[in-house]
Amino acid sequence: MTNRRAEPYAPGSTQSLPLEPLTRNRATPTAPGAPEQGLTRRAVRHFSLVGIVWDDPEAALHGRVQVRTRAADTGTWSGWQDVETHSADHAADRGTPESTSGRVRGATAPLWVGDSDGVELRVRSEPEGAEADSAHHGTGARNLPAAPPLPSGLRLELVDPGDDVSPPGASADGPRTVALAGETSAAAGASAANADLAPLGAAEIPVLNRAGTEREFFALNASEPAEQQQARPYVGPRPRIVTRRGWGADEGLRESGFRYTKKVKAAFVHHTASGNNYRCSQVPSLIRSIYRYHVKSMGWRDIGYNFVIDKCGKIYEGRAGGVARPVLGAHTLGFNSNSMGIAVLGSYGAKKPSAAAVRAVARLTAWKLGLYGVNPRGKTYLKSGGSNLHRKGKKVRLNVISGHRDGFRTECPGRKLYSKLGSARSKAARYQGR
């Protein structure tokens, strides 16, 4: 296969391949009659991220998904890698326009594999609860109950994030901004949503010291009573945030306009479960891939998370609408209202998150929660929109900084990251001056 020629700017693409029945490997124990689908080894166009989607978003994939990929630069095939199958808990709340659009599909978590040009896939059904056992060399077919059918319409999504360069009009000198002349109204609108914090076209929102952040707080809360305007606010200094322009979002992918909730009372911390095999220089490509997967493959209106943090501690704007505003996300099924979702890139069930990433969670929450007068070490009540842990309509008492698993029965954000949330709460409160 010939190498792709360098182009000035490539916006990205998705290859969607229907799965085929596979012949079971007799050396691998499975339940009697367990269906297996996948794709035999083949060459494909360049891609960097993979995921599996299916027709019914309410259907679960009980089983094991494994993929092998061929590195485009060396031609070397990877070993088999597991793809996280349970991802329905990252979603818009039931009954909302986003969840009832008719475009939403069931999906696995995405897996970052880097620039690749070959793929092989196997998806094996397993009885509910047996997936973890199979991942650790299960006990054998005769001890397993019958496996459920796989969801219908299984497809492999291969996402190419496009070339990791600035789009046409990028400024090589001076401020980190991009010319707005002649661009789409969607791109201009996404940039304008942060106009109070940075110039139009800015690739990043700069760090602001405490005094500047307090002035920003009063400007954003100008309608509050006079006595509250005179009190010194508990708000952390604004951290540096890479904008959607900075990571190269194609604003033509998402739905037009923005959606907001009333306020931000809590922050839910997630991991993307997309693997830890990425370099920080690759993060703009990784975020563009997740964005494209959420919108084009899963059928969401935009990337689900409000913010993304990498293992080097850099903070990125997620869903469009303005980083200081209460943008309605699709990150914690049942609890997207009056909250924000922060995703740390990687998988943190067995691997510890970096100190830089935990510190970034603290700095971000100290600022954003502070804008809404919220103590990161406190508790709050959120009304459940319905999850597998809390019935719809129930008022649930939660930590202001919670893990995804506090709102939904899930492994997210991984055991190792969840154990660091206490530290993030303490640091965030200290950054607020409490």
Backbone torsions as a table, in degrees:
resi	resn	phi	psi	omega
1	MET	NA	130.1	-178.6
2	THR	-76.2	152.5	179.8
3	ASN	-73.8	147.6	176.6
4	ARG	-68.8	132.7	178.9
5	ARG	-73.1	143.5	178.7
6	ALA	-64.8	137.1	178.8
7	GLU	-124.5	156.7	179.7
8	PRO	-59.2	-40.0	-179.7
9	TYR	-160.7	125.0	176.4
10	ALA	-120.4	122.8	-171.0
11	PRO	-79.2	-5.3	-179.5
12	GLY	101.9	164.8	-178.4
13	SER	-162.7	167.6	177.8
14	THR	-132.0	128.0	170.3
15	GLN	-97.1	128.7	-178.6
16	SER	-119.2	111.8	-172.1
17	LEU	-115.5	122.4	177.5
18	PRO	-67.5	140.5	179.8
19	LEU	-78.0	157.7	-178.3
20	GLU	-123.9	154.0	175.0
21	PRO	-62.2	142.4	178.6
22	LEU	-117.9	152.7	173.5
23	THR	-81.8	129.0	-175.9
24	ARG	-67.9	138.4	174.2
25	ASN	-78.2	117.3	-174.6
26	ARG	-66.0	-18.8	-179.7
27	ALA	-79.4	-9.5	-178.0
28	THR	-106.3	116.8	-178.3
29	PRO	-63.6	134.2	174.0
30	THR	-142.8	165.7	176.5
31	ALA	-68.4	156.0	179.4
32	PRO	-58.6	131.3	177.1
33	GLY	70.0	17.9	-177.2
34	ALA	-65.0	121.6	178.0
35	PRO	-70.8	147.7	179.1
36	GLU	-140.7	130.5	177.3
37	GLN	-129.4	166.8	178.2
38	GLY	168.4	-157.6	176.7
39	LEU	-139.6	134.5	175.1
40	THR	-71.0	163.3	-177.4
41	ARG	-57.1	132.5	-177.0
42	ARG	-157.5	158.0	173.4
43	ALA	-86.5	141.3	179.8
44	VAL	-140.8	173.0	173.8
45	ARG	-67.3	161.7	-176.8
46	HIS	-57.6	141.4	175.4
47	PHE	-153.8	165.8	-179.6
48	SER	-133.3	-11.2	-177.5
49	LEU	-141.8	143.2	-179.4
50	VAL	-125.4	155.9	173.6
51	GLY	-164.2	163.6	178.3
52	ILE	-117.4	134.4	176.3
53	VAL	-124.1	161.9	176.3
54	TRP	-149.2	171.5	-167.1
55	ASP	-66.5	-49.4	-170.0
56	ASP	-96.3	114.2	-179.3
57	PRO	-67.3	-17.1	178.5
58	GLU	-87.6	-10.8	179.7
59	ALA	-82.9	141.6	178.7
60	ALA	-102.5	146.8	174.1
61	LEU	-98.9	101.2	177.7
62	HIS	-92.8	106.4	-177.9
63	GLY	162.6	-160.2	-175.9
64	ARG	-126.2	131.7	178.3
65	VAL	-115.5	125.2	179.5
66	GLN	-132.3	143.4	-177.2
67	VAL	-136.5	145.8	169.8
68	ARG	-121.0	144.3	-178.9
69	THR	-134.7	156.1	178.9
70	ARG	-106.9	124.1	179.7
71	ALA	-66.3	130.8	-175.6
72	ALA	-68.1	-30.9	-174.8
73	ASP	-83.5	-30.7	-176.4
74	THR	-111.6	-17.7	-175.6
75	GLY	76.0	9.0	-178.0
76	THR	-85.1	135.7	176.9
77	TRP	-86.8	138.0	176.2
78	SER	-75.7	169.4	167.3
79	GLY	-76.5	177.2	177.5
80	TRP	-69.2	132.0	177.8
81	GLN	-118.4	136.9	177.7
82	ASP	-79.7	140.6	174.6
83	VAL	-107.5	130.2	179.9
84	GLU	-64.6	119.8	-172.7
85	THR	-86.9	-25.4	-173.4
86	HIS	-96.0	103.3	-176.7
87	SER	-133.9	3.3	-176.8
88	ALA	-67.4	-18.3	-179.8
89	ASP	-74.8	-14.3	170.7
90	HIS	-94.3	100.6	-173.0
91	ALA	-168.3	163.9	171.4
92	ALA	-67.4	153.3	178.8
93	ASP	-64.7	147.2	-179.8
94	ARG	-62.7	140.6	177.8
95	GLY	85.5	-3.5	177.8
96	THR	-84.3	159.6	179.4
97	PRO	-55.7	-35.2	-179.3
98	GLU	-67.4	-38.7	-177.5
99	SER	-79.5	-20.5	-176.7
100	THR	-108.8	21.7	-176.6
101	SER	-71.5	-17.4	-175.5
102	GLY	86.0	-2.8	-179.7
103	ARG	-102.7	-12.3	-172.4
104	VAL	-73.7	137.7	179.2
105	ARG	-122.6	159.0	168.5
106	GLY	-71.4	153.2	-175.9
107	ALA	-162.3	154.9	168.9
108	THR	-83.3	172.6	167.3
109	ALA	-68.1	153.4	175.7
110	PRO	-78.5	154.1	177.5
111	LEU	-126.4	123.6	177.8
112	TRP	-82.1	125.9	-178.6
113	VAL	-122.1	-4.8	-177.4
114	GLY	78.8	175.1	-173.8
115	ASP	-60.6	115.7	-173.7
116	SER	-135.6	157.2	178.8
117	ASP	-137.8	16.1	175.6
118	GLY	-149.7	152.9	-176.1
119	VAL	-151.4	150.6	171.5
120	GLU	-142.9	139.1	-172.3
121	LEU	-140.7	143.7	170.3
122	ARG	-139.7	134.7	179.5
123	VAL	-125.7	116.9	-175.7
124	ARG	-119.1	126.3	175.9
125	SER	-71.1	142.1	176.6
126	GLU	-142.5	153.1	178.7
127	PRO	-58.5	147.4	-179.4
128	GLU	-57.3	131.2	-178.7
129	GLY	92.5	-10.6	-178.2
130	ALA	-93.2	-8.6	-175.4
131	GLU	-59.0	-42.8	-177.6
132	ALA	-65.2	-37.7	179.1
133	ASP	-64.2	-40.8	-178.0
134	SER	-67.1	-31.5	179.3
135	ALA	-68.0	-16.8	177.9
136	HIS	-119.1	40.2	174.3
137	HIS	61.9	73.9	-175.1
138	GLY	-52.8	173.5	-166.6
139	THR	-84.9	-14.3	179.6
140	GLY	131.1	154.0	-171.3
141	ALA	-65.3	-37.7	-171.1
142	ARG	-70.8	-13.9	178.2
143	ASN	-94.9	0.1	-175.8
144	LEU	-104.1	141.6	173.7
145	PRO	-71.5	172.9	-179.7
146	ALA	-62.2	141.1	-178.9
147	ALA	-82.5	144.5	177.8
148	PRO	-73.8	162.3	176.7
149	PRO	-68.1	152.4	173.9
150	LEU	-73.8	153.0	176.8
151	PRO	-59.6	152.6	179.9
152	SER	-81.1	152.3	175.8
153	GLY	76.4	31.0	-179.2
154	LEU	-65.5	132.9	178.0
155	ARG	-139.6	145.7	174.1
156	LEU	-92.9	125.2	178.3
157	GLU	-103.3	122.2	178.2
158	LEU	-113.0	112.9	-171.2
159	VAL	-105.6	124.8	172.3
160	ASP	-102.4	118.2	-176.8
161	PRO	-75.3	-5.7	-174.3
162	GLY	86.2	168.2	-179.0
163	ASP	-65.5	139.7	-176.6
164	ASP	-85.8	63.3	177.5
165	VAL	-134.3	165.4	-180.0
166	SER	-70.9	142.8	176.3
167	PRO	-67.9	168.4	179.2
168	PRO	-53.2	138.8	179.7
169	GLY	97.9	-3.2	-179.7
170	ALA	-65.4	139.6	-179.9
171	SER	-90.8	125.4	-179.1
172	ALA	-83.6	-20.7	-176.3
173	ASP	-124.4	163.8	174.7
174	GLY	74.0	-155.7	-177.1
175	PRO	-59.5	151.4	-180.0
176	ARG	-78.5	75.6	178.4
177	THR	-130.8	163.6	178.9
178	VAL	-124.3	136.2	-178.3
179	ALA	-59.2	138.2	-177.5
180	LEU	-97.8	-11.2	-174.7
181	ALA	-60.4	128.4	173.6
182	GLY	78.6	0.0	-179.0
183	GLU	-85.0	173.2	-175.9
184	THR	-68.9	155.9	178.0
185	SER	-65.1	-30.2	178.9
186	ALA	-64.5	-43.6	179.2
187	ALA	-66.9	-42.4	178.4
188	ALA	-63.3	-39.9	-179.9
189	GLY	-66.1	-40.1	179.3
190	ALA	-63.1	-38.3	178.2
191	SER	-72.1	-41.1	-178.2
192	ALA	-64.6	-24.8	179.6
193	ALA	-63.4	-19.2	177.1
194	ASN	-109.6	18.9	-173.2
195	ALA	-62.2	-25.4	178.5
196	ASP	-74.6	-13.9	-173.9
197	LEU	-112.8	-23.2	-175.5
198	ALA	-157.0	158.4	178.6
199	PRO	-62.1	154.4	174.7
200	LEU	-57.7	135.7	179.8
201	GLY	84.5	4.7	-177.8
202	ALA	-65.4	137.7	175.4
203	ALA	-84.0	-13.4	176.1
204	GLU	-152.2	154.2	172.5
205	ILE	-99.7	120.8	-170.4
206	PRO	-74.3	161.8	171.9
207	VAL	-59.8	143.9	177.4
208	LEU	-128.4	135.9	180.0
209	ASN	-73.3	176.2	-174.6
210	ARG	-62.1	-44.1	-178.6
211	ALA	-62.8	-42.4	178.1
212	GLY	-65.5	-37.1	179.3
213	THR	-67.6	-37.0	177.5
214	GLU	-64.7	-39.4	176.2
215	ARG	-64.0	-39.5	177.2
216	GLU	-62.7	-41.8	178.8
217	PHE	-57.8	-47.8	-177.7
218	PHE	-67.4	-34.8	178.1
219	ALA	-66.3	-39.5	-179.1
220	LEU	-75.0	-21.6	-178.0
221	ASN	-115.0	35.0	-175.8
222	ALA	-62.5	-22.5	-178.3
223	SER	-84.8	-3.4	-178.7
224	GLU	-72.5	159.6	179.1
225	PRO	-57.0	152.8	-174.7
226	ALA	-59.2	-39.3	-177.9
227	GLU	-64.6	-33.8	176.9
228	GLN	-72.4	-30.4	178.2
229	GLN	-67.7	-25.2	-177.3
230	GLN	-86.0	-21.9	-178.8
231	ALA	-78.0	141.5	178.4
232	ARG	-70.9	126.1	-175.5
233	PRO	-79.9	150.2	170.1
234	TYR	-88.4	92.9	-179.5
235	VAL	-142.8	132.2	179.7
236	GLY	-74.3	151.1	176.4
237	PRO	-55.7	139.5	-178.5
238	ARG	-65.8	128.8	178.1
239	PRO	-82.5	165.3	173.3
240	ARG	-68.8	134.0	-178.7
241	ILE	-131.7	123.8	174.5
242	VAL	-75.7	126.2	-177.6
243	THR	-78.7	172.0	174.2
244	ARG	-58.9	-36.8	175.7
245	ARG	-60.7	-39.2	-177.3
246	GLY	-65.8	-35.0	178.6
247	TRP	-96.1	3.5	170.0
248	GLY	85.5	32.9	179.8
249	ALA	-61.6	132.1	171.1
250	ASP	-84.7	100.0	-173.9
251	GLU	-69.2	-11.8	176.3
252	GLY	-75.7	-12.5	179.5
253	LEU	-74.5	-42.4	-171.8
254	ARG	-79.4	167.6	172.1
255	GLU	-66.7	150.9	179.6
256	SER	-72.7	156.5	177.2
257	GLY	78.8	177.5	-179.0
258	PHE	-127.5	156.5	177.0
259	ARG	-125.3	135.2	-175.7
260	TYR	-124.3	155.0	168.4
261	THR	-105.9	-178.8	-171.3
262	LYS	-75.8	-42.9	-174.2
263	LYS	-156.6	-179.9	175.3
264	VAL	-120.2	105.6	-179.1
265	LYS	-102.1	-16.6	-175.3
266	ALA	-153.6	158.3	175.2
267	ALA	-123.6	126.6	175.2
268	PHE	-101.2	126.7	-178.8
269	VAL	-98.5	134.6	-177.6
270	HIS	-127.4	163.4	157.9
271	HIS	-114.6	154.7	-176.9
272	THR	-81.5	-13.0	-179.0
273	ALA	56.8	27.5	-177.1
274	SER	-98.8	11.3	179.0
275	GLY	90.7	161.0	-176.8
276	ASN	-105.9	5.7	-174.6
277	ASN	-88.7	62.0	176.4
278	TYR	-136.6	151.1	172.3
279	ARG	-95.2	150.2	-178.1
280	CYS	-63.4	-27.1	176.3
281	SER	-67.9	-18.4	-179.9
282	GLN	-89.9	-5.0	-170.7
283	VAL	-60.0	-42.6	176.4
284	PRO	-55.2	-40.7	177.1
285	SER	-65.4	-40.6	-179.9
286	LEU	-63.9	-43.7	179.3
287	ILE	-66.9	-41.0	176.7
288	ARG	-60.4	-35.9	178.7
289	SER	-67.4	-45.1	178.6
290	ILE	-63.8	-42.2	177.1
291	TYR	-57.4	-50.4	180.0
292	ARG	-63.1	-39.6	179.3
293	TYR	-64.3	-45.1	179.3
294	HIS	-61.0	-41.0	-173.0
295	VAL	-86.9	-55.2	-173.1
296	LYS	-79.6	-34.9	-176.9
297	SER	-92.8	-43.9	-176.2
298	MET	-91.9	-18.2	175.7
299	GLY	86.3	21.4	178.1
300	TRP	-84.0	166.5	-177.5
301	ARG	-77.7	-21.6	-176.5
302	ASP	-167.4	177.4	172.1
303	ILE	-56.3	144.5	-171.9
304	GLY	-75.8	-33.6	-173.4
305	TYR	-83.7	149.5	175.5
306	ASN	-79.2	-32.7	178.2
307	PHE	-142.4	154.3	175.8
308	VAL	-129.1	140.6	179.4
309	ILE	-127.4	135.1	178.4
310	ASP	-98.2	175.2	-174.5
311	LYS	-72.2	-12.0	174.3
312	CYS	-89.0	-1.1	176.4
313	GLY	89.1	11.8	178.1
314	LYS	-83.8	140.5	-176.7
315	ILE	-105.9	136.8	-178.0
316	TYR	-126.2	141.8	171.9
317	GLU	-66.7	136.5	177.5
318	GLY	-102.2	-113.3	-177.1
319	ARG	-58.5	137.7	-175.2
320	ALA	-69.4	152.2	176.5
321	GLY	140.5	-8.0	178.8
322	GLY	112.6	122.6	-173.6
323	VAL	-68.1	-23.8	-179.9
324	ALA	-90.3	-7.3	-174.4
325	ARG	-98.5	160.1	-178.6
326	PRO	-82.0	72.3	-177.8
327	VAL	-71.5	131.7	178.8
328	LEU	-77.0	119.3	-178.7
329	GLY	-100.8	-173.6	174.6
330	ALA	-136.7	75.2	-172.0
331	HIS	-128.4	-33.5	-176.0
332	THR	-132.0	96.0	-176.1
333	LEU	-52.1	121.4	-179.9
334	GLY	98.7	-15.7	-174.6
335	PHE	-138.3	35.2	177.9
336	ASN	-79.8	-24.8	179.0
337	SER	-72.7	138.0	176.8
338	ASN	58.5	31.4	178.0
339	SER	-144.9	173.5	171.2
340	MET	-132.8	153.8	-179.4
341	GLY	-114.7	127.9	178.8
342	ILE	-116.3	121.4	179.9
343	ALA	-108.4	125.3	172.0
344	VAL	-91.3	122.7	-177.8
345	LEU	-65.3	123.4	178.9
346	GLY	133.5	-175.4	180.0
347	SER	-124.1	121.9	-170.2
348	TYR	-125.4	35.5	171.8
349	GLY	-75.3	-42.1	-178.0
350	ALA	-115.1	-19.5	-176.9
351	LYS	-104.8	135.7	178.1
352	LYS	-71.7	139.9	173.0
353	PRO	-69.9	154.9	178.6
354	SER	-69.0	153.1	176.0
355	ALA	-61.3	-34.2	179.7
356	ALA	-63.9	-39.0	-179.8
357	ALA	-68.0	-43.0	179.5
358	VAL	-64.5	-40.8	178.3
359	ARG	-63.8	-37.9	178.1
360	ALA	-65.7	-38.8	174.7
361	VAL	-58.3	-43.3	-179.1
362	ALA	-66.0	-44.3	-178.7
363	ARG	-65.5	-42.2	-179.8
364	LEU	-64.9	-46.2	-178.7
365	THR	-70.2	-34.3	177.8
366	ALA	-59.8	-38.7	179.5
367	TRP	-77.1	-56.5	-171.9
368	LYS	-67.3	-44.5	177.1
369	LEU	-66.2	-34.4	178.2
370	GLY	-62.5	-34.5	177.6
371	LEU	-60.8	-24.2	-178.3
372	TYR	-108.5	13.9	174.3
373	GLY	70.1	31.2	-173.7
374	VAL	-109.8	135.9	178.6
375	ASN	-85.4	118.4	-177.9
376	PRO	-61.7	-21.8	179.3
377	ARG	-91.0	0.7	-174.4
378	GLY	-89.6	-174.0	175.1
379	LYS	-116.3	158.3	177.3
380	THR	-149.0	166.5	176.2
381	TYR	-111.9	131.8	172.7
382	LEU	-124.0	142.8	177.7
383	LYS	-86.2	123.7	-177.0
384	SER	-71.1	134.9	172.1
385	GLY	-90.1	5.6	179.5
386	GLY	106.2	118.3	176.0
387	SER	-148.6	177.9	179.6
388	ASN	-78.8	2.5	179.3
389	LEU	-116.3	-30.7	-176.7
390	HIS	-136.6	125.2	-178.0
391	ARG	-65.2	156.2	-180.0
392	LYS	-62.6	134.6	178.4
393	GLY	92.3	-12.7	-179.3
394	LYS	-74.3	136.2	173.7
395	LYS	-86.8	117.7	-171.5
396	VAL	-109.5	129.4	177.6
397	ARG	-86.1	123.9	-174.1
398	LEU	-134.8	156.0	167.0
399	ASN	-63.3	143.0	177.6
400	VAL	-58.2	-41.7	169.8
401	ILE	-102.7	105.7	-176.7
402	SER	-116.0	161.8	169.6
403	GLY	-91.0	157.3	178.9
404	HIS	-52.5	-38.3	-177.0
405	ARG	-65.8	-13.2	176.6
406	ASP	-75.5	-21.4	179.0
407	GLY	-106.6	-15.1	-175.6
408	PHE	-151.0	141.0	-179.8
409	ARG	-72.4	100.7	-173.3
410	THR	-156.5	162.9	174.9
411	GLU	-80.1	-20.8	-177.4
412	CYS	-61.5	135.6	11.4
413	PRO	-94.5	28.3	-176.3
414	GLY	88.4	142.8	-174.7
415	ARG	-58.3	-40.5	-175.0
416	LYS	-71.8	-37.3	177.1
417	LEU	-74.4	-39.6	179.6
418	TYR	-58.5	-37.4	-178.5
419	SER	-68.6	-14.0	-179.7
420	LYS	-94.9	-1.6	-175.8
421	LEU	-68.5	-30.8	176.0
422	GLY	-61.3	-42.7	177.0
423	SER	-63.5	-40.9	179.1
424	ALA	-63.2	-39.6	179.2
425	ARG	-62.3	-46.6	-178.6
426	SER	-63.9	-44.8	179.3
427	LYS	-62.9	-43.9	-178.3
428	ALA	-61.4	-42.9	178.8
429	ALA	-63.5	-39.5	178.4
430	ARG	-65.4	-41.1	177.7
431	TYR	-62.9	-28.2	177.6
432	GLN	-78.1	-10.2	-178.1
433	GLY	87.5	20.2	179.8
434	ARG	-88.0	NA	NA
